[in-house]
């Protein structure tokens, strides 16, 4: 149960009383030191995508931005952008996914909005995108090299991967059970993933540890049934930038 730390409603600092000098108190300084030591030992993983803040930053810097959300689903990432940005001016956003997934999204958006968002065929994509996003999707791709070659033709400056499965010591394929539906699922060794992107001219510029919320809990799946070198306790958010 959440605990209470606030008390009272006032019109000014003077009326509320107390002092902001608590920043120099022994307890605050001890807590600051504890947080620093914890961060030195291991950076705390984030628990959500950083897609929206990254798009917002690029849009503010460039003024115009075209985004391809590969495997973007029924529009949840789009809604995150919509609720984060004050204005969509200058932003083009396309979500590419299966026809059935796009159909779910189209039912919940206006015809005009849906026509601007959803793409269910690669042939319907634009010739160029500034930024390509893979959200929890590359683990389901059998031929990563072929996919990246196709993406390279869109000449994005940045490619981001949310929830990249690169924590294991070696690249391998396992079987995932999704509510009774079993399917192949690939984990990548970090060096192998970076090599695949380097082969198409991209270098890693951002790497953020990530632990998703799974059934309301912030922890990764139990992988103790797999060999030691196939286990991980987290995934990562990665951003690549075109070289040169």
C-alpha positions as CSV (number, residue, x, y, z in Angstrom):
1,X,0.0,0.0,0.0
2,X,1.4,3.5,-0.8
3,X,2.4,5.6,2.1
4,X,1.6,9.2,2.8
5,X,4.4,11.9,2.7
6,X,2.3,15.1,2.1
7,X,0.3,17.0,4.7
8,X,-1.7,20.2,4.3
9,X,-2.6,22.7,1.5
10,X,-0.9,26.2,1.5
11,X,-0.5,29.2,-0.7
12,X,3.2,29.8,-0.2
13,X,6.5,28.4,1.1
14,X,6.4,30.8,4.1
15,X,2.9,29.7,5.0
16,X,3.8,26.0,4.8
17,X,6.9,26.4,7.0
18,X,9.8,24.0,7.2
19,X,13.0,24.6,5.3
20,X,14.5,23.5,2.0
21,X,17.8,23.2,3.8
22,X,16.9,19.5,4.2
23,X,19.1,19.0,1.1
24,X,22.1,19.6,3.5
25,X,20.8,17.3,6.2
26,X,22.6,14.1,7.2
27,X,19.8,11.8,6.1
28,X,19.6,13.4,2.6
29,X,23.3,13.3,2.1
30,X,23.5,9.7,3.2
31,X,20.7,8.8,0.8
32,X,22.4,10.6,-2.0
33,X,25.6,8.7,-1.4
34,X,23.6,5.4,-1.3
35,X,22.0,6.2,-4.7
36,X,25.4,7.0,-6.2
37,X,27.0,3.8,-4.9
38,X,24.1,1.8,-6.3
39,X,24.4,3.5,-9.7
40,X,28.2,2.9,-9.7
41,X,27.6,-0.8,-9.0
42,X,24.9,-1.2,-11.6
43,X,22.7,1.3,-13.5
44,X,19.1,0.7,-12.6
45,X,17.1,-0.7,-15.7
46,X,14.2,1.4,-17.0
47,X,10.8,-0.3,-17.1
48,X,9.3,1.3,-20.2
49,X,10.1,2.2,-23.8
50,X,12.1,5.4,-24.4
51,X,10.6,5.7,-27.9
52,X,8.4,8.7,-27.2
53,X,11.1,10.9,-25.6
54,X,13.6,10.0,-28.3
55,X,11.1,11.0,-31.1
56,X,10.2,14.2,-29.2
57,X,13.9,15.2,-29.0
58,X,14.6,14.5,-32.6
59,X,11.4,16.4,-33.7
60,X,12.4,19.4,-31.6
61,X,15.9,19.4,-33.0
62,X,15.0,18.9,-36.7
63,X,11.6,20.5,-37.0
64,X,10.4,17.6,-39.3
65,X,10.7,13.9,-38.7
66,X,9.5,10.8,-40.5
67,X,9.2,7.6,-38.3
68,X,8.7,4.0,-39.3
69,X,7.5,1.9,-36.3
70,X,8.3,-1.6,-37.6
71,X,5.9,-4.1,-35.9
72,X,4.2,-1.1,-34.3
73,X,1.1,-3.0,-33.4
74,X,-2.4,-1.6,-33.1
75,X,-1.4,1.9,-32.3
76,X,-0.2,1.9,-28.6
77,X,3.1,3.6,-29.4
78,X,1.3,6.1,-31.6
79,X,-1.0,7.0,-28.6
80,X,2.1,7.4,-26.4
81,X,3.4,10.0,-28.9
82,X,0.0,11.6,-29.2
83,X,-0.3,12.0,-25.5
84,X,3.3,13.2,-25.2
85,X,3.6,15.8,-28.0
86,X,1.8,19.1,-27.8
87,X,1.6,19.1,-31.6
88,X,2.2,16.5,-34.4
89,X,3.2,19.3,-36.7
90,X,6.2,18.2,-38.8
91,X,5.9,14.5,-37.7
92,X,5.1,11.6,-40.1
93,X,4.4,8.3,-38.2
94,X,3.8,5.0,-39.9
95,X,3.1,1.7,-38.0
96,X,3.9,-1.4,-40.1
97,X,2.3,-4.6,-39.0
98,X,0.1,-7.6,-40.1
99,X,-3.2,-6.8,-41.7
100,X,-5.1,-8.3,-38.7
101,X,-3.2,-6.2,-36.2
102,X,-3.7,-3.0,-38.3
103,X,-7.4,-3.8,-38.5
104,X,-7.7,-3.8,-34.7
105,X,-6.2,-0.3,-34.7
106,X,-8.3,1.0,-37.5
107,X,-11.5,0.2,-35.6
108,X,-10.5,2.5,-32.8
109,X,-9.2,5.5,-34.8
110,X,-11.0,7.8,-37.2
111,X,-10.7,6.9,-40.9
112,X,-8.4,9.9,-41.6
113,X,-6.1,9.1,-38.6
114,X,-6.0,5.4,-39.4
115,X,-5.1,6.1,-43.0
116,X,-2.1,8.2,-41.8
117,X,-0.9,5.7,-39.3
118,X,-1.2,2.1,-40.4
119,X,0.6,0.2,-43.2
120,X,0.1,-3.5,-43.6
121,X,2.3,-3.9,-46.7
122,X,6.0,-3.1,-47.1
123,X,5.1,-1.8,-50.6
124,X,3.0,0.9,-49.0
125,X,5.9,2.4,-47.0
126,X,7.5,5.7,-47.9
127,X,10.8,5.7,-49.8
128,X,12.6,7.3,-46.9
129,X,12.3,7.5,-43.1
130,X,14.5,9.5,-40.7
131,X,14.0,7.1,-37.8
132,X,13.1,3.4,-37.7
133,X,11.9,1.8,-34.5
134,X,11.8,-2.0,-33.7
135,X,9.7,-2.5,-30.6
136,X,9.9,-6.1,-29.1
137,X,10.1,-7.5,-32.6
138,X,13.6,-8.6,-33.7
139,X,13.4,-11.7,-31.5
140,X,10.7,-13.0,-33.9
141,X,12.7,-12.3,-37.1
142,X,14.5,-15.3,-38.6
143,X,16.7,-13.4,-41.1
144,X,17.9,-10.2,-39.4
145,X,20.5,-9.4,-42.1
146,X,17.8,-9.5,-44.9
147,X,15.5,-7.2,-42.8
148,X,18.2,-4.7,-42.1
149,X,19.2,-4.6,-45.8
150,X,15.6,-3.6,-46.5
151,X,15.6,-1.0,-43.8
152,X,18.9,0.4,-45.0
153,X,17.2,1.2,-48.3
154,X,14.9,3.6,-46.4
155,X,18.2,5.5,-45.4
156,X,17.2,6.3,-41.8
157,X,19.8,8.2,-39.8
158,X,18.7,6.4,-36.6
159,X,17.5,2.9,-35.8
160,X,16.2,2.1,-32.4
161,X,15.4,-1.3,-30.8
162,X,13.2,-1.4,-27.7
163,X,13.4,-4.6,-25.7
164,X,16.4,-6.0,-27.6
165,X,17.2,-9.6,-26.5
166,X,21.0,-9.2,-26.2
167,X,21.7,-10.3,-22.6
168,X,22.8,-13.9,-23.2
169,X,26.4,-15.0,-23.8
170,X,25.6,-16.6,-27.1
171,X,23.0,-16.3,-29.9
172,X,20.4,-19.0,-29.9
173,X,16.8,-19.8,-30.6
174,X,14.4,-21.1,-28.0
175,X,10.7,-21.8,-28.0
176,X,8.4,-19.3,-26.3
177,X,5.0,-20.3,-24.9
178,X,2.5,-17.5,-25.4
179,X,-0.7,-18.6,-23.6
180,X,-0.4,-22.0,-25.2
181,X,0.9,-20.8,-28.6
182,X,4.5,-22.0,-29.0
183,X,6.8,-20.3,-31.4
184,X,10.5,-19.8,-32.1
185,X,12.2,-16.9,-30.2
186,X,15.8,-15.7,-30.8
187,X,18.2,-14.3,-28.2
188,X,21.3,-12.5,-29.5
189,X,24.8,-12.2,-28.1
190,X,25.5,-8.5,-28.0
191,X,28.5,-8.7,-30.3
192,X,26.4,-10.6,-32.9
193,X,23.7,-8.0,-32.8
194,X,26.2,-5.2,-33.2
195,X,27.9,-7.0,-36.1
196,X,24.6,-7.3,-38.0
197,X,24.0,-3.6,-37.8
198,X,27.6,-2.8,-38.6
199,X,27.3,-4.9,-41.8
200,X,24.7,-2.4,-43.0
201,X,26.6,0.7,-41.9
202,X,25.2,1.5,-38.4
203,X,27.0,1.9,-35.0
204,X,25.7,1.7,-31.5
205,X,25.3,5.1,-29.8
206,X,22.8,4.4,-26.9
207,X,22.5,1.3,-24.7
208,X,19.9,1.3,-21.8
209,X,19.2,-1.7,-19.6
210,X,15.5,-2.6,-19.6
211,X,13.4,-4.9,-17.5
212,X,9.7,-5.0,-18.7
213,X,6.7,-5.3,-16.4
214,X,5.5,-8.9,-16.7
215,X,2.1,-9.6,-15.2
216,X,2.5,-6.5,-13.0
217,X,5.9,-7.4,-11.8
218,X,9.2,-5.7,-12.7
219,X,11.4,-8.7,-13.3
220,X,12.5,-10.8,-16.2
221,X,11.4,-14.4,-17.0
222,X,12.8,-17.3,-15.1
223,X,15.4,-18.8,-17.5
224,X,16.9,-21.3,-15.0
225,X,15.8,-24.2,-17.2
226,X,18.2,-23.1,-20.0
227,X,22.0,-23.5,-20.1
228,X,23.9,-20.9,-18.1
229,X,25.3,-19.1,-21.2
230,X,21.8,-18.8,-22.6
231,X,20.3,-16.9,-19.6
232,X,19.8,-13.2,-19.0
233,X,17.9,-11.2,-16.4
234,X,17.2,-8.2,-18.6
235,X,16.9,-6.8,-22.1
236,X,18.1,-3.5,-23.6
237,X,17.0,-0.5,-25.5
238,X,19.5,0.3,-28.2
239,X,19.9,3.2,-30.6
240,X,22.1,2.9,-33.7
241,X,23.3,5.8,-35.9
242,X,24.4,5.6,-39.5
243,X,28.2,5.8,-39.8
244,X,29.7,8.8,-41.5
